[in-house]
Amino acid sequence: MTIGQKLHDLRIAKGIPAAALDERFGIQRGHWMNWESGFSEPDPELLEEIAEYFGVSVRELINCEGGK
């Protein structure tokens, strides 16, 4: 599982539109979907904030191998 797939699963589990997360994290419109699609990845500075928001560790976000 990629970081994008993990972000997608976390967002869907909370029922949040991607555009709301763009706003929540102060990123340009469409960035969240770019991350989910694998076109880019979040800046390292944002990973802790994203992890905290979703109640997971940064390690869980970046260490997505093994299908978890």
PDB file of N, CA, C and O in Angstrom:
ATOM      1  N   MET A   1       0.850  -1.187   0.000  1.00  0.00           N
ATOM      2  CA  MET A   1       0.000   0.000   0.000  1.00  0.00           C
ATOM      3  C   MET A   1       0.887   1.238   0.000  1.00  0.00           C
ATOM      4  O   MET A   1       1.858   1.325   0.752  1.00  0.00           O
ATOM      5  N   THR A   2       0.540   2.183  -0.848  1.00  0.00           N
ATOM      6  CA  THR A   2       1.304   3.429  -0.915  1.00  0.00           C
ATOM      7  C   THR A   2       0.771   4.433   0.104  1.00  0.00           C
ATOM      8  O   THR A   2      -0.295   4.237   0.688  1.00  0.00           O
ATOM      9  N   ILE A   3       1.524   5.505   0.307  1.00  0.00           N
ATOM     10  CA  ILE A   3       1.049   6.558   1.198  1.00  0.00           C
ATOM     11  C   ILE A   3      -0.243   7.162   0.654  1.00  0.00           C
ATOM     12  O   ILE A   3      -1.134   7.521   1.423  1.00  0.00           O
ATOM     13  N   GLY A   4      -0.345   7.273  -0.661  1.00  0.00           N
ATOM     14  CA  GLY A   4      -1.567   7.802  -1.265  1.00  0.00           C
ATOM     15  C   GLY A   4      -2.774   6.926  -0.976  1.00  0.00           C
ATOM     16  O   GLY A   4      -3.852   7.432  -0.661  1.00  0.00           O
ATOM     17  N   GLN A   5      -2.599   5.628  -1.081  1.00  0.00           N
ATOM     18  CA  GLN A   5      -3.697   4.705  -0.774  1.00  0.00           C
ATOM     19  C   GLN A   5      -4.078   4.800   0.695  1.00  0.00           C
ATOM     20  O   GLN A   5      -5.259   4.749   1.037  1.00  0.00           O
ATOM     21  N   LYS A   6      -3.079   4.937   1.566  1.00  0.00           N
ATOM     22  CA  LYS A   6      -3.343   5.072   3.000  1.00  0.00           C
ATOM     23  C   LYS A   6      -4.135   6.354   3.273  1.00  0.00           C
ATOM     24  O   LYS A   6      -5.100   6.340   4.037  1.00  0.00           O
ATOM     25  N   LEU A   7      -3.726   7.455   2.651  1.00  0.00           N
ATOM     26  CA  LEU A   7      -4.441   8.716   2.839  1.00  0.00           C
ATOM     27  C   LEU A   7      -5.874   8.606   2.327  1.00  0.00           C
ATOM     28  O   LEU A   7      -6.805   9.115   2.952  1.00  0.00           O
ATOM     29  N   HIS A   8      -6.043   7.949   1.203  1.00  0.00           N
ATOM     30  CA  HIS A   8      -7.378   7.743   0.647  1.00  0.00           C
ATOM     31  C   HIS A   8      -8.247   6.946   1.625  1.00  0.00           C
ATOM     32  O   HIS A   8      -9.377   7.339   1.918  1.00  0.00           O
ATOM     33  N   ASP A   9      -7.726   5.847   2.119  1.00  0.00           N
ATOM     34  CA  ASP A   9      -8.491   5.004   3.043  1.00  0.00           C
ATOM     35  C   ASP A   9      -8.865   5.754   4.311  1.00  0.00           C
ATOM     36  O   ASP A   9      -9.989   5.629   4.798  1.00  0.00           O
ATOM     37  N   LEU A  10      -7.933   6.534   4.850  1.00  0.00           N
ATOM     38  CA  LEU A  10      -8.220   7.308   6.066  1.00  0.00           C
ATOM     39  C   LEU A  10      -9.306   8.347   5.804  1.00  0.00           C
ATOM     40  O   LEU A  10     -10.205   8.536   6.624  1.00  0.00           O
ATOM     41  N   ARG A  11      -9.217   9.016   4.658  1.00  0.00           N
ATOM     42  CA  ARG A  11     -10.212  10.042   4.319  1.00  0.00           C
ATOM     43  C   ARG A  11     -11.587   9.421   4.140  1.00  0.00           C
ATOM     44  O   ARG A  11     -12.571   9.940   4.669  1.00  0.00           O
ATOM     45  N   ILE A  12     -11.671   8.326   3.407  1.00  0.00           N
ATOM     46  CA  ILE A  12     -12.949   7.670   3.158  1.00  0.00           C
ATOM     47  C   ILE A  12     -13.546   7.147   4.469  1.00  0.00           C
ATOM     48  O   ILE A  12     -14.754   7.243   4.685  1.00  0.00           O
ATOM     49  N   ALA A  13     -12.707   6.600   5.331  1.00  0.00           N
ATOM     50  CA  ALA A  13     -13.187   6.082   6.616  1.00  0.00           C
ATOM     51  C   ALA A  13     -13.836   7.171   7.453  1.00  0.00           C
ATOM     52  O   ALA A  13     -14.766   6.899   8.212  1.00  0.00           O
ATOM     53  N   LYS A  14     -13.353   8.409   7.322  1.00  0.00           N
ATOM     54  CA  LYS A  14     -13.937   9.529   8.058  1.00  0.00           C
ATOM     55  C   LYS A  14     -15.050  10.223   7.282  1.00  0.00           C
ATOM     56  O   LYS A  14     -15.753  11.074   7.827  1.00  0.00           O
ATOM     57  N   GLY A  15     -15.210   9.859   6.007  1.00  0.00           N
ATOM     58  CA  GLY A  15     -16.262  10.467   5.197  1.00  0.00           C
ATOM     59  C   GLY A  15     -16.029  11.936   4.889  1.00  0.00           C
ATOM     60  O   GLY A  15     -16.967  12.732   4.863  1.00  0.00           O
ATOM     61  N   ILE A  16     -14.786  12.283   4.659  1.00  0.00           N
ATOM     62  CA  ILE A  16     -14.428  13.680   4.441  1.00  0.00           C
ATOM     63  C   ILE A  16     -14.106  13.905   2.963  1.00  0.00           C
ATOM     64  O   ILE A  16     -13.360  13.121   2.378  1.00  0.00           O
ATOM     65  N   PRO A  17     -14.647  14.949   2.353  1.00  0.00           N
ATOM     66  CA  PRO A  17     -14.269  15.258   0.971  1.00  0.00           C
ATOM     67  C   PRO A  17     -12.817  15.736   0.903  1.00  0.00           C
ATOM     68  O   PRO A  17     -12.329  16.406   1.813  1.00  0.00           O
ATOM     69  N   ALA A  18     -12.145  15.386  -0.174  1.00  0.00           N
ATOM     70  CA  ALA A  18     -10.746  15.789  -0.340  1.00  0.00           C
ATOM     71  C   ALA A  18     -10.587  17.309  -0.290  1.00  0.00           C
ATOM     72  O   ALA A  18      -9.610  17.812   0.265  1.00  0.00           O
ATOM     73  N   ALA A  19     -11.536  18.036  -0.864  1.00  0.00           N
ATOM     74  CA  ALA A  19     -11.452  19.499  -0.866  1.00  0.00           C
ATOM     75  C   ALA A  19     -11.454  20.061   0.554  1.00  0.00           C
ATOM     76  O   ALA A  19     -10.814  21.079   0.819  1.00  0.00           O
ATOM     77  N   ALA A  20     -12.162  19.409   1.461  1.00  0.00           N
ATOM     78  CA  ALA A  20     -12.181  19.867   2.855  1.00  0.00           C
ATOM     79  C   ALA A  20     -10.807  19.691   3.493  1.00  0.00           C
ATOM     80  O   ALA A  20     -10.410  20.484   4.346  1.00  0.00           O
ATOM     81  N   LEU A  21     -10.084  18.658   3.084  1.00  0.00           N
ATOM     82  CA  LEU A  21      -8.748  18.441   3.633  1.00  0.00           C
ATOM     83  C   LEU A  21      -7.739  19.408   3.033  1.00  0.00           C
ATOM     84  O   LEU A  21      -6.793  19.814   3.707  1.00  0.00           O
ATOM     85  N   ASP A  22      -7.931  19.779   1.779  1.00  0.00           N
ATOM     86  CA  ASP A  22      -7.092  20.837   1.195  1.00  0.00           C
ATOM     87  C   ASP A  22      -7.194  22.077   2.075  1.00  0.00           C
ATOM     88  O   ASP A  22      -6.186  22.681   2.439  1.00  0.00           O
ATOM     89  N   GLU A  23      -8.418  22.442   2.407  1.00  0.00           N
ATOM     90  CA  GLU A  23      -8.651  23.631   3.227  1.00  0.00           C
ATOM     91  C   GLU A  23      -8.115  23.437   4.638  1.00  0.00           C
ATOM     92  O   GLU A  23      -7.450  24.320   5.178  1.00  0.00           O
ATOM     93  N   ARG A  24      -8.398  22.296   5.230  1.00  0.00           N
ATOM     94  CA  ARG A  24      -7.988  22.015   6.609  1.00  0.00           C
ATOM     95  C   ARG A  24      -6.481  22.124   6.800  1.00  0.00           C
ATOM     96  O   ARG A  24      -6.014  22.642   7.814  1.00  0.00           O
ATOM     97  N   PHE A  25      -5.721  21.633   5.822  1.00  0.00           N
ATOM     98  CA  PHE A  25      -4.265  21.636   5.941  1.00  0.00           C
ATOM     99  C   PHE A  25      -3.602  22.804   5.224  1.00  0.00           C
ATOM    100  O   PHE A  25      -2.375  22.873   5.148  1.00  0.00           O
ATOM    101  N   GLY A  26      -4.405  23.718   4.702  1.00  0.00           N
ATOM    102  CA  GLY A  26      -3.872  24.929   4.083  1.00  0.00           C
ATOM    103  C   GLY A  26      -3.048  24.659   2.842  1.00  0.00           C
ATOM    104  O   GLY A  26      -2.033  25.313   2.603  1.00  0.00           O
ATOM    105  N   ILE A  27      -3.489  23.692   2.052  1.00  0.00           N
ATOM    106  CA  ILE A  27      -2.779  23.355   0.820  1.00  0.00           C
ATOM    107  C   ILE A  27      -3.614  23.782  -0.376  1.00  0.00           C
ATOM    108  O   ILE A  27      -4.821  23.997  -0.260  1.00  0.00           O
ATOM    109  N   GLN A  28      -2.969  23.902  -1.511  1.00  0.00           N
ATOM    110  CA  GLN A  28      -3.686  24.328  -2.709  1.00  0.00           C
ATOM    111  C   GLN A  28      -4.744  23.303  -3.090  1.00  0.00           C
ATOM    112  O   GLN A  28      -4.606  22.104  -2.851  1.00  0.00           O
ATOM    113  N   ARG A  29      -5.792  23.822  -3.686  1.00  0.00           N
ATOM    114  CA  ARG A  29      -6.906  22.981  -4.126  1.00  0.00           C
ATOM    115  C   ARG A  29      -6.389  21.853  -5.027  1.00  0.00           C
ATOM    116  O   ARG A  29      -5.633  22.090  -5.969  1.00  0.00           O
ATOM    117  N   GLY A  30      -6.805  20.651  -4.724  1.00  0.00           N
ATOM    118  CA  GLY A  30      -6.432  19.496  -5.524  1.00  0.00           C
ATOM    119  C   GLY A  30      -5.196  18.749  -5.050  1.00  0.00           C
ATOM    120  O   GLY A  30      -4.913  17.652  -5.531  1.00  0.00           O
ATOM    121  N   HIS A  31      -4.454  19.333  -4.111  1.00  0.00           N
ATOM    122  CA  HIS A  31      -3.248  18.658  -3.639  1.00  0.00           C
ATOM    123  C   HIS A  31      -3.561  17.325  -2.971  1.00  0.00           C
ATOM    124  O   HIS A  31      -2.857  16.338  -3.186  1.00  0.00           O
ATOM    125  N   TRP A  32      -4.619  17.298  -2.160  1.00  0.00           N
ATOM    126  CA  TRP A  32      -4.940  16.043  -1.471  1.00  0.00           C
ATOM    127  C   TRP A  32      -5.184  14.928  -2.481  1.00  0.00           C
ATOM    128  O   TRP A  32      -4.696  13.811  -2.308  1.00  0.00           O
ATOM    129  N   MET A  33      -5.930  15.225  -3.522  1.00  0.00           N
ATOM    130  CA  MET A  33      -6.201  14.215  -4.552  1.00  0.00           C
ATOM    131  C   MET A  33      -4.924  13.820  -5.293  1.00  0.00           C
ATOM    132  O   MET A  33      -4.777  12.666  -5.692  1.00  0.00           O
ATOM    133  N   ASN A  34      -4.004  14.761  -5.479  1.00  0.00           N
ATOM    134  CA  ASN A  34      -2.720  14.428  -6.098  1.00  0.00           C
ATOM    135  C   ASN A  34      -1.945  13.448  -5.220  1.00  0.00           C
ATOM    136  O   ASN A  34      -1.302  12.527  -5.724  1.00  0.00           O
ATOM    137  N   TRP A  35      -2.009  13.651  -3.915  1.00  0.00           N
ATOM    138  CA  TRP A  35      -1.342  12.717  -3.005  1.00  0.00           C
ATOM    139  C   TRP A  35      -1.978  11.338  -3.101  1.00  0.00           C
ATOM    140  O   TRP A  35      -1.284  10.328  -3.213  1.00  0.00           O
ATOM    141  N   GLU A  36      -3.302  11.309  -3.057  1.00  0.00           N
ATOM    142  CA  GLU A  36      -4.001  10.023  -3.126  1.00  0.00           C
ATOM    143  C   GLU A  36      -3.710   9.301  -4.440  1.00  0.00           C
ATOM    144  O   GLU A  36      -3.610   8.075  -4.469  1.00  0.00           O
ATOM    145  N   SER A  37      -3.575  10.050  -5.507  1.00  0.00           N
ATOM    146  CA  SER A  37      -3.341   9.468  -6.828  1.00  0.00           C
ATOM    147  C   SER A  37      -1.889   9.079  -7.048  1.00  0.00           C
ATOM    148  O   SER A  37      -1.573   8.409  -8.030  1.00  0.00           O
ATOM    149  N   GLY A  38      -1.011   9.485  -6.159  1.00  0.00           N
ATOM    150  CA  GLY A  38       0.399   9.155  -6.290  1.00  0.00           C
ATOM    151  C   GLY A  38       1.187  10.101  -7.167  1.00  0.00           C
ATOM    152  O   GLY A  38       2.346   9.830  -7.483  1.00  0.00           O
ATOM    153  N   PHE A  39       0.575  11.219  -7.570  1.00  0.00           N
ATOM    154  CA  PHE A  39       1.283  12.200  -8.393  1.00  0.00           C
ATOM    155  C   PHE A  39       2.311  12.978  -7.575  1.00  0.00           C
ATOM    156  O   PHE A  39       3.304  13.469  -8.112  1.00  0.00           O
ATOM    157  N   SER A  40       2.063  13.083  -6.281  1.00  0.00           N
ATOM    158  CA  SER A  40       2.990  13.751  -5.377  1.00  0.00           C
ATOM    159  C   SER A  40       2.735  13.206  -3.977  1.00  0.00           C
ATOM    160  O   SER A  40       1.820  12.410  -3.769  1.00  0.00           O
ATOM    161  N   GLU A  41       3.545  13.638  -3.024  1.00  0.00           N
ATOM    162  CA  GLU A  41       3.392  13.220  -1.625  1.00  0.00           C
ATOM    163  C   GLU A  41       3.404  14.456  -0.743  1.00  0.00           C
ATOM    164  O   GLU A  41       3.931  15.500  -1.129  1.00  0.00           O
ATOM    165  N   PRO A  42       2.820  14.333   0.443  1.00  0.00           N
ATOM    166  CA  PRO A  42       2.811  15.484   1.354  1.00  0.00           C
ATOM    167  C   PRO A  42       4.227  15.895   1.749  1.00  0.00           C
ATOM    168  O   PRO A  42       5.132  15.063   1.819  1.00  0.00           O
ATOM    169  N   ASP A  43       4.402  17.173   2.001  1.00  0.00           N
ATOM    170  CA  ASP A  43       5.672  17.645   2.532  1.00  0.00           C
ATOM    171  C   ASP A  43       5.892  17.019   3.899  1.00  0.00           C
ATOM    172  O   ASP A  43       4.942  16.840   4.661  1.00  0.00           O
ATOM    173  N   PRO A  44       7.130  16.688   4.215  1.00  0.00           N
ATOM    174  CA  PRO A  44       7.411  16.065   5.508  1.00  0.00           C
ATOM    175  C   PRO A  44       6.888  16.873   6.699  1.00  0.00           C
ATOM    176  O   PRO A  44       6.503  16.304   7.721  1.00  0.00           O
ATOM    177  N   GLU A  45       6.878  18.211   6.561  1.00  0.00           N
ATOM    178  CA  GLU A  45       6.405  19.058   7.663  1.00  0.00           C
ATOM    179  C   GLU A  45       4.929  18.814   7.977  1.00  0.00           C
ATOM    180  O   GLU A  45       4.492  19.021   9.109  1.00  0.00           O
ATOM    181  N   LEU A  46       4.161  18.375   6.976  1.00  0.00           N
ATOM    182  CA  LEU A  46       2.726  18.157   7.166  1.00  0.00           C
ATOM    183  C   LEU A  46       2.385  16.769   7.707  1.00  0.00           C
ATOM    184  O   LEU A  46       1.286  16.556   8.218  1.00  0.00           O
ATOM    185  N   LEU A  47       3.311  15.835   7.598  1.00  0.00           N
ATOM    186  CA  LEU A  47       3.000  14.457   7.966  1.00  0.00           C
ATOM    187  C   LEU A  47       2.538  14.315   9.412  1.00  0.00           C
ATOM    188  O   LEU A  47       1.591  13.579   9.690  1.00  0.00           O
ATOM    189  N   GLU A  48       3.192  15.007  10.327  1.00  0.00           N
ATOM    190  CA  GLU A  48       2.804  14.912  11.735  1.00  0.00           C
ATOM    191  C   GLU A  48       1.395  15.451  11.957  1.00  0.00           C
ATOM    192  O   GLU A  48       0.609  14.857  12.695  1.00  0.00           O
ATOM    193  N   GLU A  49       1.081  16.564  11.325  1.00  0.00           N
ATOM    194  CA  GLU A  49      -0.250  17.152  11.457  1.00  0.00           C
ATOM    195  C   GLU A  49      -1.326  16.236  10.859  1.00  0.00           C
ATOM    196  O   GLU A  49      -2.402  16.080  11.438  1.00  0.00           O
ATOM    197  N   ILE A  50      -1.038  15.639   9.717  1.00  0.00           N
ATOM    198  CA  ILE A  50      -1.978  14.719   9.079  1.00  0.00           C
ATOM    199  C   ILE A  50      -2.174  13.484   9.951  1.00  0.00           C
ATOM    200  O   ILE A  50      -3.302  13.038  10.166  1.00  0.00           O
ATOM    201  N   ALA A  51      -1.078  12.939  10.447  1.00  0.00           N
ATOM    202  CA  ALA A  51      -1.158  11.752  11.302  1.00  0.00           C
ATOM    203  C   ALA A  51      -1.991  12.036  12.549  1.00  0.00           C
ATOM    204  O   ALA A  51      -2.839  11.229  12.930  1.00  0.00           O
ATOM    205  N   GLU A  52      -1.752  13.165  13.172  1.00  0.00           N
ATOM    206  CA  GLU A  52      -2.509  13.528  14.377  1.00  0.00           C
ATOM    207  C   GLU A  52      -3.996  13.677  14.059  1.00  0.00           C
ATOM    208  O   GLU A  52      -4.845  13.208  14.817  1.00  0.00           O
ATOM    209  N   TYR A  53      -4.304  14.314  12.963  1.00  0.00           N
ATOM    210  CA  TYR A  53      -5.699  14.521  12.563  1.00  0.00           C
ATOM    211  C   TYR A  53      -6.440  13.194  12.414  1.00  0.00           C
ATOM    212  O   TYR A  53      -7.594  13.067  12.822  1.00  0.00           O
ATOM    213  N   PHE A  54      -5.764  12.213  11.827  1.00  0.00           N
ATOM    214  CA  PHE A  54      -6.403  10.919  11.591  1.00  0.00           C
ATOM    215  C   PHE A  54      -6.185   9.914  12.719  1.00  0.00           C
ATOM    216  O   PHE A  54      -6.696   8.795  12.660  1.00  0.00           O
ATOM    217  N   GLY A  55      -5.439  10.301  13.734  1.00  0.00           N
ATOM    218  CA  GLY A  55      -5.232   9.409  14.873  1.00  0.00           C
ATOM    219  C   GLY A  55      -4.329   8.227  14.572  1.00  0.00           C
ATOM    220  O   GLY A  55      -4.529   7.135  15.105  1.00  0.00           O
ATOM    221  N   VAL A  56      -3.340   8.441  13.722  1.00  0.00           N
ATOM    222  CA  VAL A  56      -2.361   7.406  13.405  1.00  0.00           C
ATOM    223  C   VAL A  56      -0.966   7.989  13.620  1.00  0.00           C
ATOM    224  O   VAL A  56      -0.812   9.195  13.815  1.00  0.00           O
ATOM    225  N   SER A  57       0.031   7.138  13.583  1.00  0.00           N
ATOM    226  CA  SER A  57       1.399   7.624  13.716  1.00  0.00           C
ATOM    227  C   SER A  57       1.949   7.989  12.339  1.00  0.00           C
ATOM    228  O   SER A  57       1.454   7.524  11.313  1.00  0.00           O
ATOM    229  N   VAL A  58       2.974   8.824  12.337  1.00  0.00           N
ATOM    230  CA  VAL A  58       3.648   9.164  11.090  1.00  0.00           C
ATOM    231  C   VAL A  58       4.210   7.887  10.473  1.00  0.00           C
ATOM    232  O   VAL A  58       4.176   7.712   9.255  1.00  0.00           O
ATOM    233  N   ARG A  59       4.718   7.012  11.304  1.00  0.00           N
ATOM    234  CA  ARG A  59       5.261   5.742  10.814  1.00  0.00           C
ATOM    235  C   ARG A  59       4.201   4.958  10.043  1.00  0.00           C
ATOM    236  O   ARG A  59       4.500   4.363   9.007  1.00  0.00           O
ATOM    237  N   GLU A  60       2.970   4.955  10.542  1.00  0.00           N
ATOM    238  CA  GLU A  60       1.888   4.264   9.843  1.00  0.00           C
ATOM    239  C   GLU A  60       1.617   4.889   8.470  1.00  0.00           C
ATOM    240  O   GLU A  60       1.267   4.189   7.520  1.00  0.00           O
ATOM    241  N   LEU A  61       1.780   6.188   8.379  1.00  0.00           N
ATOM    242  CA  LEU A  61       1.554   6.857   7.094  1.00  0.00           C
ATOM    243  C   LEU A  61       2.647   6.547   6.080  1.00  0.00           C
ATOM    244  O   LEU A  61       2.364   6.301   4.907  1.00  0.00           O
ATOM    245  N   ILE A  62       3.890   6.559   6.533  1.00  0.00           N
ATOM    246  CA  ILE A  62       4.981   6.414   5.576  1.00  0.00           C
ATOM    247  C   ILE A  62       5.438   4.974   5.394  1.00  0.00           C
ATOM    248  O   ILE A  62       6.048   4.651   4.375  1.00  0.00           O
ATOM    249  N   ASN A  63       5.163   4.120   6.337  1.00  0.00           N
ATOM    250  CA  ASN A  63       5.560   2.723   6.216  1.00  0.00           C
ATOM    251  C   ASN A  63       4.340   1.907   5.852  1.00  0.00           C
ATOM    252  O   ASN A  63       3.784   1.188   6.682  1.00  0.00           O
ATOM    253  N   CYS A  64       3.932   2.026   4.602  1.00  0.00           N
ATOM    254  CA  CYS A  64       2.671   1.429   4.147  1.00  0.00           C
ATOM    255  C   CYS A  64       2.848   0.078   3.485  1.00  0.00           C
ATOM    256  O   CYS A  64       1.895  -0.469   2.931  1.00  0.00           O
ATOM    257  N   GLU A  65       4.047  -0.464   3.534  1.00  0.00           N
ATOM    258  CA  GLU A  65       4.268  -1.764   2.888  1.00  0.00           C
ATOM    259  C   GLU A  65       3.577  -2.858   3.678  1.00  0.00           C
ATOM    260  O   GLU A  65       3.296  -2.701   4.866  1.00  0.00           O
ATOM    261  N   GLY A  66       3.311  -3.946   3.019  1.00  0.00           N
ATOM    262  CA  GLY A  66       2.715  -5.088   3.685  1.00  0.00           C
ATOM    263  C   GLY A  66       1.215  -5.038   3.740  1.00  0.00           C
ATOM    264  O   GLY A  66       0.604  -5.829   4.459  1.00  0.00           O
ATOM    265  N   GLY A  67       0.588  -4.125   2.998  1.00  0.00           N
ATOM    266  CA  GLY A  67      -0.854  -4.096   2.920  1.00  0.00           C
ATOM    267  C   GLY A  67      -1.562  -3.526   4.116  1.00  0.00           C
ATOM    268  O   GLY A  67      -2.777  -3.674   4.249  1.00  0.00           O
ATOM    269  N   LYS A  68      -0.821  -2.871   4.999  1.00  0.00           N
ATOM    270  CA  LYS A  68      -1.466  -2.289   6.175  1.00  0.00           C
ATOM    271  C   LYS A  68      -1.392  -0.797   6.175  1.00  0.00           C
ATOM    272  O   LYS A  68      -1.890  -0.154   7.099  1.00  0.00           O
TER     273      LYS A  68
END
